[in-house]
Amino acid sequence: GTANTGEASEACDAVVTDLAEAVARKLPMLASNASWKDAPHTESDLWSWCRGWCPSGPPLYWVLTARGLERRAKEVFDSWGREVRCGSLHLFSNSRASEDVAFERIAQNRGALVVHQGRRDIRLRELMAWRYIHDEVPARAWYVKADDDTLLFVRNLEDYLSTLEPAYPHFLGRRFLLPDSAYTEWSISGGAGYVLSHGALSAFREVWDTCFEAVSRNSPGWASGGGDTAVARCLRIAGIEPSDTRDEFRRHRFHVFSQQMHQADDFGPEDAWYRRVSEQPLREGEDCCSVDTTVSFHYMSGHMLNFRWPPGQIDPSDSETNTKVDQVTKRFLHCGAAGGCDARSCPQAART
């Protein structure tokens, strides 16, 4: 992939200037790359050491989907997937290699990769996808997971990530309290999308075998919840908890439901559960979601291609107005300077 040397240099600078804190927190980079006695002892040596492992390149996005990719995943490709840079979108499907051949060819021409997982428990599929990503695409600074009905705002997400340090073990998403922990432990919403930093993924891999065995056996404390809950429990073993990702006005960036439900402040049968597990104060209704900080909405199948943000800004039936699409919507719906993928701009060989 294309190395983003500026971000990598900033990451290294932060590690160099904050080594004492890194050691105190026993960050994964130290555990997996050098013992303390072997670590460099001068700033110059430390810089060289850091440069040898610092992650680079754009975020790696991956989508957990299922059989029937033409129906399930094409909407992702034709909406927010256009903003993902070449070689940075993976689809994990429970289809077999002989299925969805036509769509897989389209994906390859756009620089995306389809990974066939077979028919497994969705919790195991999510864990196995993370192991694959760690082992096969190890050098990215950030890793983003979404469902095939998740609508992502790629520019907003990457702007947010640019303010954080990928060497630290960040676990970012829409966190909520687990009812089966008596509301004392945090999990995250997989449907709203979530993000692991390079540091978090490294720590995740170190405890992955333990987690996979626990989920496979439905061990006590592991039987409930989906793949997102399994990942949260696994990261807790590694000492990593989900971060508070709200913006400065306490508006959530990652949204559990559709834009319409959040702005209407109406969550139907899920209303009582949602309010009980959410951080307080909970901002919903007209003040729920910022154009500049919103990262995702969930349950958006069938609405991604024609979605307008902010709502009501454009009348889809007015062709003259549609020629004046505002910059937020334009860069979301079309291949832009951020690097959309198509057959011309992204050779089939581009994978990592």
C-alpha positions in Angstrom: 0.0 0.0 0.0 0.9 3.6 0.0 2.9 4.6 3.0 1.7 7.6 4.9 5.1 8.7 6.1 3.9 11.9 7.8 1.5 9.9 10.1 4.2 7.3 10.7 6.8 9.9 11.7 4.3 11.5 14.1 3.6 8.1 15.6 7.3 7.5 16.1 7.9 11.0 17.6 5.2 10.3 20.1 6.7 7.0 21.2 10.2 8.5 21.4 9.2 11.4 23.6 6.9 9.3 25.8 8.9 6.1 26.2 8.7 6.2 30.0 4.9 6.2 30.0 4.9 3.5 27.3 7.0 1.2 29.4 4.9 1.9 32.5 1.8 0.8 30.6 3.6 -2.2 29.1 2.4 -1.4 25.6 2.2 -4.3 23.1 4.9 -2.8 21.0 7.4 -3.3 23.8 6.2 -6.7 24.7 6.3 -8.0 21.1 9.3 -6.2 19.7 12.0 -6.1 22.4 12.5 -6.9 26.1 13.4 -4.0 28.3 17.0 -5.1 28.6 17.3 -5.1 24.8 15.6 -1.8 24.2 17.7 1.2 22.9 19.0 3.5 25.6 19.7 6.7 23.7 17.1 8.8 21.9 18.9 8.3 18.6 18.9 4.5 19.0 15.3 4.6 20.1 14.3 6.5 17.0 16.0 3.9 14.7 14.3 1.1 16.6 10.9 2.7 16.4 11.3 3.3 12.6 11.8 -0.4 12.1 8.3 -1.3 13.2 6.1 1.8 13.0 2.9 1.2 11.1 2.1 3.2 8.0 -0.5 3.3 5.1 -4.2 4.1 5.2 -6.6 2.4 7.5 -7.6 -1.1 6.6 -11.4 -1.5 6.4 -13.1 -4.8 6.6 -16.8 -5.8 6.4 -18.4 -8.9 7.9 -20.9 -10.1 5.4 -22.6 -13.3 4.1 -23.6 -15.2 1.1 -25.2 -13.2 -1.7 -22.5 -10.6 -2.0 -24.1 -9.0 -5.0 -27.1 -8.1 -2.8 -25.3 -7.5 0.5 -22.0 -5.9 -0.3 -22.5 -4.0 -3.6 -24.2 -1.2 -1.7 -21.1 -0.8 0.4 -18.9 -0.7 -2.7 -21.1 1.9 -4.4 -21.4 4.2 -1.4 -18.8 4.7 1.3 -16.5 2.0 -0.2 -15.6 4.4 -3.0 -13.7 6.6 -0.5 -11.6 3.7 0.8 -8.2 3.8 -0.7 -7.0 1.0 -3.1 -6.1 -2.3 -1.4 -7.7 -1.2 1.9 -11.1 -2.9 1.8 -11.6 -6.6 2.7 -14.9 -8.5 2.7 -15.3 -11.6 4.9 -18.1 -13.8 3.7 -19.4 -17.1 4.9 -19.8 -18.2 1.2 -17.6 -20.8 -0.4 -15.0 -20.0 -3.0 -17.3 -21.2 -5.8 -20.1 -18.8 -4.8 -20.4 -15.1 -5.7 -17.8 -15.5 -8.4 -19.1 -12.6 -10.5 -19.1 -10.2 -7.6 -15.7 -11.3 -6.5 -14.3 -10.4 -9.9 -15.8 -6.9 -9.5 -14.2 -6.6 -6.0 -10.8 -7.6 -7.3 -11.0 -5.0 -10.1 -11.6 -2.4 -7.4 -8.7 -3.4 -5.4 -10.8 -5.2 -2.7 -10.3 -8.7 -1.4 -13.0 -11.3 -0.7 -12.1 -13.8 2.1 -14.2 -17.0 2.3 -14.6 -18.2 5.8 -17.2 -21.0 5.4 -20.2 -21.5 7.6 -19.2 -20.9 11.2 -20.6 -19.3 14.4 -20.6 -15.5 13.7 -18.5 -15.0 16.8 -15.8 -17.3 15.6 -16.0 -15.7 12.2 -15.3 -12.3 13.7 -12.4 -13.5 15.8 -10.9 -15.4 12.8 -11.2 -12.3 10.6 -9.1 -10.3 13.1 -6.5 -13.1 13.2 -6.3 -13.1 9.4 -5.9 -9.3 9.3 -3.2 -9.3 11.9 -1.2 -12.0 10.2 -1.8 -10.9 6.5 -2.0 -7.1 6.8 0.2 -6.3 9.8 1.6 -2.9 9.0 -1.4 -0.5 9.1 -1.9 2.1 11.8 -5.7 1.6 12.1 -8.1 -1.3 11.4 -11.9 -0.6 10.9 -14.6 -3.2 11.1 -18.2 -2.7 9.8 -21.2 -4.7 8.9 -22.7 -4.7 5.4 -25.6 -2.5 6.7 -23.2 0.0 8.3 -22.9 3.4 6.6 -19.5 4.9 7.3 -18.3 8.5 6.8 -14.8 7.8 5.8 -13.4 11.3 5.9 -14.9 12.1 9.3 -13.5 8.8 10.7 -10.0 9.4 9.3 -10.0 13.0 10.6 -10.8 11.6 14.0 -8.1 8.9 13.9 -5.5 11.5 12.8 -5.9 13.1 16.3 -4.9 9.8 18.0 -1.7 7.8 18.4 -1.9 4.3 16.7 0.9 2.9 18.8 -1.3 3.1 21.8 -4.0 0.3 22.3 -7.1 2.2 21.2 -10.4 0.4 21.0 -12.9 2.9 19.5 -16.6 2.5 18.8 -20.0 3.0 20.4 -19.5 1.5 23.8 -22.4 0.3 26.1 -22.7 -1.5 29.3 -23.2 -5.3 29.3 -26.4 -6.3 31.1 -25.0 -9.8 31.9 -22.2 -8.0 33.8 -24.7 -6.2 36.0 -23.9 -3.1 33.9 -20.4 -2.9 35.1 -18.4 -3.9 32.0 -18.2 -2.1 28.6 -18.8 -3.7 25.2 -19.2 -2.1 21.8 -21.8 -2.2 19.0 -20.4 -4.1 16.1 -23.1 -2.7 13.8 -22.1 0.8 14.5 -18.5 -0.1 13.4 -15.5 -0.1 15.6 -11.7 0.5 15.3 -8.6 -1.1 16.6 -5.2 0.7 16.6 -2.0 -1.1 15.6 -1.2 -1.3 19.3 -4.6 -2.8 20.2 -4.4 -5.4 17.4 -1.0 -6.5 18.5 -2.3 -7.1 22.1 -5.4 -8.8 20.7 -3.3 -11.3 18.8 -1.4 -12.3 21.9 -4.5 -13.4 23.7 -6.4 -14.6 20.6 -5.9 -18.3 21.2 -7.3 -18.1 24.7 -10.4 -16.2 23.5 -11.0 -18.5 20.5 -11.0 -21.6 22.7 -13.3 -19.9 25.2 -15.9 -18.9 22.6 -15.6 -22.3 20.8 -16.5 -24.1 24.1 -19.1 -21.5 25.2 -17.1 -21.2 28.4 -18.7 -19.4 31.4 -18.9 -15.7 30.7 -18.4 -16.2 26.9 -21.7 -17.8 25.8 -23.8 -14.6 25.4 -23.5 -11.8 22.8 -22.2 -11.7 19.3 -18.8 -11.2 17.7 -18.5 -7.7 19.0 -19.0 -8.8 22.6 -16.4 -11.6 22.1 -13.9 -9.1 20.8 -14.6 -6.7 23.8 -14.1 -9.6 26.3 -10.9 -10.7 24.5 -9.5 -7.2 24.6 -10.4 -6.9 28.3 -8.1 -9.9 29.0 -5.3 -7.8 27.3 -6.1 -4.9 29.6 -7.9 -2.8 26.9 -11.3 -1.2 27.4 -13.4 0.7 24.8 -12.7 4.4 24.8 -15.3 7.2 25.2 -15.5 8.4 21.6 -18.0 11.2 22.0 -17.2 14.6 20.6 -16.6 17.7 22.6 -20.4 18.3 22.9 -21.0 14.7 24.1 -22.5 13.6 20.8 -21.8 10.1 19.7 -19.7 9.5 16.6 -20.6 5.9 16.1 -24.4 5.3 16.0 -26.2 2.0 16.9 -29.3 2.7 14.8 -30.2 4.5 11.6 -29.9 8.3 11.2 -33.7 8.6 11.1 -34.2 6.8 14.4 -31.5 8.8 16.2 -32.9 12.1 15.0 -36.5 11.1 15.8 -35.3 9.9 19.3 -37.4 6.8 18.8 -35.9 3.3 19.0 -39.1 1.2 19.1 -38.8 -2.1 21.0 -35.1 -1.4 21.7 -35.8 1.9 23.4 -35.6 0.8 27.1 -32.6 -1.4 26.5 -30.8 1.3 24.6 -31.2 4.0 27.2 -30.3 1.6 30.0 -26.9 0.5 28.5 -25.9 3.9 27.1 -23.6 6.5 28.6 -25.4 9.4 30.2 -26.4 12.1 29.4 -27.7 10.6 26.2 -28.0 13.1 23.4 -30.6 12.1 20.8 -33.2 14.0 18.7 -32.2 17.0 16.7 -28.9 17.3 18.6 -27.8 13.7 18.2 -25.4 13.9 15.4 -22.9 16.3 14.0 -22.2 16.6 10.3 -18.5 17.0 11.1 -18.0 14.3 13.7 -20.5 11.5 12.9 -18.7 8.4 11.8 -21.4 5.9 11.3 -25.1 4.8 11.2 -26.4 1.3 11.4 -29.3 -0.5 9.7 -28.8 1.5 6.6 -29.3 -1.2 3.9 -31.2 0.2 0.9 -30.5 3.8 1.9 -26.8 4.2 1.5 -26.7 5.2 -2.2 -29.3 8.0 -1.9 -28.4 9.1 1.6 -27.9 12.9 2.1 -26.0 14.4 5.0 -27.2 16.6 6.6 -30.7 15.3 5.8 -32.9 17.6 3.7 -30.0 19.5 2.2 -30.7 18.2 -1.3 -33.9 17.3 -3.0 -33.1 14.1 -5.0 -35.8 15.0 -7.5 -34.3 18.4 -8.3 -31.6 17.8 -10.9 -30.4 21.4 -10.8 -29.9 21.2 -7.1 -28.2 17.9 -7.4 -25.4 19.6 -9.5 -24.7 21.7 -6.4 -24.1 18.8 -4.0 -22.3 20.1 -0.9 -18.7 19.0 -0.3 -19.5 16.6 2.5 -22.0 14.6 0.3 -19.9 14.9 -2.8 -16.8 13.4 -1.2 -18.9 10.6 0.3 -20.7 9.5 -2.8 -18.0 9.8 -5.4 -14.4 8.8 -5.8 -12.4 11.9 -4.7 -8.9 13.0 -3.9 -8.9 10.7 -0.9 -8.4 7.9 -3.4 -11.4 6.0 -4.7 -10.9 2.5 -6.2 -11.9 1.5 -9.7 -10.4 -0.6 -12.5 -8.4 2.4 -13.8 -6.9 3.7 -10.6 -6.3 0.4 -8.7 -4.6 -2.6 -10.4 -6.0 -5.9 -9.4 -2.7 -6.8 -7.7 -3.0 -4.0 -5.1 -3.9 -5.9 -2.0 -2.0 -4.5 1.0 
